[in-house]
Amino acid sequence: MSKKINKTPRKKGLPEYSGRGRTSRAALAMAPASRTGSESEEEGEGDAGEAQGLLPVRGCNFERLYTDLKSLLQAEIKELRKEVGSLGTRTSDPEGRVDANAKSAQKNTKKTVDLQQQINELRERQEDVDNRDRQNNIRLRGVPETVGDCEDFVSRWLEHLCPDSPKDRLLMDRCHRALRSRPLQNEQPRDIIVRLHYYSTREAVLQKARNSAAAEFEGAKLMVFQDLSPSTLARRRNLWPITKVLRDKAIRYRWTFQFGLLVV
């Protein structure tokens, strides 16, 4: 009588269990799963493909490959050189403009200096013309504001100052107050500007007016000055410290036309 053998199908990935040796279930569970034949064949084919891609292909023309690679590198280098050249051009253009601007600035500076010199010359000429136009003028300072008729007052003062001069030599072309607002009661009165008809009369008046006693008239102490342009007066004010020292030391001086200080 034959004995019936019960064959249980084994699971994939586990080693076949035989009765010849005892293997624990834990060992079976920890054993790595074995790969089937189809899976091993597929993985082998993939590895072979990768290795084949890394290896040179049979019959490949290395000379042609070298030529293509060289041409590609030369083209890339040529393009890179072109970009570097264009960058140098863009850099050199601003530098050229900076140099051009610097030269232009130097020219403008020189022109500015020349123009300033010409302006100074024109100012000096204008000042000279203005002072020459005032050569026959004198400024009479100290006349009270209560004096209404300036021309009559100056005419009497001229006759008092120059009694030896005939009346026809004491002619006046103009006589008026300085053109500014009327001062307050405690302020200094405005000067009277007199334009004499003869230059010799103006010189005689200035020379006699230097005598302080002769400058006294009708209770008012009068001072006589040359009528000069505002620019010349401003330049003379800058020499005020020098003239103050000269006056303190009783050193006589006089102004020369148009701007000069002469110690006598």
GIUR-V139371 format. One record per helix or strand. SS is the DSSP state (helix for helix, strand for strand). FROM is the first residue (numbers start at 1). TO is the last residue. If there is no record, write none. Layout:
((SS:FROM:TO) (SS:FROM:TO))
This chain:
((helix:25:30) (helix:37:54) (helix:62:133) (strand:137:141) (helix:150:161) (helix:167:169) (strand:172:177) (strand:192:196) (helix:199:209) (strand:216:217) (strand:220:221) (strand:223:226) (helix:230:237) (helix:240:248) (strand:253:256) (strand:260:263))
